[in-house]
Structure formats: structure tokens, C-alpha cells
Amino acid sequence: MTPYYLLAIVIQLIWGFTPSASKIVLTYLPVEAYSAIRYSFSGLLFLAVTRIRYRHFSTTLPLLPKLVGLGVLAYALDSLCTLYGLKIGGVLSFALASSLNALITSLLSIFFLKEAVRKGFYLALAISLGGGLLLFFGKAEVSSSSVAGLSLILIWLAYFFEALGFVFSKKFRQQIPLEEYLGVLQLSAGVFMWCLCLATGKFPSGILEMPARGWMALGFVCIFSCTLCYFALYWLLNFLEGHRLAFFDAFHTVSAAIFGVLLFGDLFNAKMIAGGFLLLFAVYLVLRSTRRSEIKFGAGLPVVDPCGRFD
């Protein structure tokens, strides 16, 4: 296993705590305010790093509306669907719904980035779909089909929006550095969510009364989930194809499910466990189908210049 695959696994395992941390924060803050805070923090941090590292911004006026629109889709609307899906179905339901993110993101990568795939990939897709269905039916047994279905639809829609930002990053990063790309998109989402707070009156009025538990969870999401993990994941697109990288989300699914069970006592059954194993087996098939020449440093992939752009 290459260091890039190992990093992809570590990212998803850490990211698996995000649903649990978000559930803690949502006890004290409205969805809209929570989303506005986390993306404002990460967006401003990315832009500050861009300014320090590159001394200037590369985003042009014709490019800005495209990035803002993509940021609203990939982070603001994604966040609304994700967090309301989490509130409806709970942490474990969130984890189960995220199980098909690999399918959604990989198919968009193939369609928009024109990535070539081999037969083993489609077998992995079929197995991933079967694992997701098992997890869904398992959740329906321990709660209800309406809860499982509604949360599933919201999370799937959220991952579709998020996948757009993921796959289009290659196109836009030919013009701007990764830090600036993420900064503009996330700050656009943050501004959009603050406007939504103004329109709905859902401001973080209770943030000062939030206990240490809530502040720790909010800090984790702002620093790790929205900043470090996003940066590392998009950076890995320099070395791994998007449709392969998407399959590592299975580790996020399993990790998030475990946290949901341990921290909140979410119920699970044999179907959920079997679905988790199928998702991990799909990842194994994707790894196995990778030829040795493809996993060497930079082999057959774009060359990255010191500024983080693609050649």
C-alpha cells in the first residue's frame, strides 16, 4: 500500500468523528449558524494561508462567480442537507447514508474528468451498492423506513453537491492554488449561510453558554474536518484518480457508525455489519485493480508545480 492510500484511509477515519461532533454542536446551535461558523473559519484560514504563501490572490473577476456558485452548492447546500439529515436520522443514519458517496463521487469523476476505468471497478461499484442497501435495510429495521429513507435522500443529495466541488477542483486549480480554491468556496458558503441566518433569525445566540464539550466539538470540525481533512483529500488528487479516491469513503462510513454506537448508543444489527464489510471489500477490489505503474509517485498523473497548480 502506498503512502497516498494510507493517508486517504487516515483522513476518512478521522473524518468519521465529524457526524458525532456535529450532533454535539447542534444541541446548542442552529444548523444554519453552525454551518456559517465552521465555513467562515476554514475559508478565512485558507485565504490567510494563500496570502502568506503566495503573496497575492490569483482569482480573477470572471472566475469569481463560478467559484462562488460552486461553493454555495458544494458546501452551503451540502451542509444544509447533511446536517438536517443528521438531525432526522442520527449519527448512525448519517454514516449509513454516506456509504454510497463512493458511488456518487466516482461516477462524477468518470463523467467530468474522463477517467478511464477497468472491469474490476464496476464490480466494486456493484458491491458498494449492495453494502449501502444492506445498511439502509438494517437501519429501517431498528428505526423506521421513513426515517431511514428521508435521512438517506438528504445525505445522498448532500454528497452529490459536495462531489461537484471535488471533481471540478482539478479544472479550477489549473488557474489558482488549492488553498485559494478551498478558501473562496468555503467562505462563499459561510457568507451564504450568514445571509440565511439573517433571513431566518437563526443566529448562534447561545454560543457563549455552550459548554466545553460543545467548544471542543466545534473546534474539531473547524480545524480538522473543514480545513486539514479537506486540504489533504483534495491534495491527494495530485496522485490518485478521483474515482479511486472516492472509495476510501467506506472507512468514513464504518468509523462514523462506530462513533455513533459508542457515543450515542445507536442501534445496529447484522445487516449493518454485513454492509460495512461489503463496503470495505469494495475498497480492496479498487486497490487490487491498481497496476504497479499507477501507484508510483506521479506515474501517469499530472505534474504539480511548487504553487500547487497542475501542469
Sequence and secondary structure as in RCSB ss.txt:
>XXXX:A:sequence
MTPYYLLAIVIQLIWGFTPSASKIVLTYLPVEAYSAIRYSFSGLLFLAVTRIRYRHFSTTLPLLPKLVGLGVLAY
ALDSLCTLYGLKIGGVLSFALASSLNALITSLLSIFFLKEAVRKGFYLALAISLGGGLLLFFGKAEVSSSSVAGL
SLILIWLAYFFEALGFVFSKKFRQQIPLEEYLGVLQLSAGVFMWCLCLATGKFPSGILEMPARGWMALGFVCIFS
CTLCYFALYWLLNFLEGHRLAFFDAFHTVSAAIFGVLLFGDLFNAKMIAGGFLLLFAVYLVLRSTRRSEIKFGAG
LPVVDPCGRFD
>XXXX:A:secstr
  HHHHHHHHHHHHHTTHHHHHHHHTTTS HHHHHHHHHHHHHHHHHHHHHHHHSS    TTTHHHHHHHHIIII
IIHHHHHHHHHHHHHHHHHHHHGGGHHHHHHHHHHHHH     HHHHHHHHHHHHHHHHHHHHHHHHS HHHHHH
HHHHHHHHHHHHHHHHHHHHHHTTTS HHHHHHHHHHHHHHHHHHHHHHHT   TTGGG  HHHHHHHHHIIIII
IIIIHHHHHHGGGTS HHHHGGGHHHHHHHHHHHHHHHH     HHHHHHHHHHHHHHHHHHHT  GGGSSTTTT
S  B TTS B 
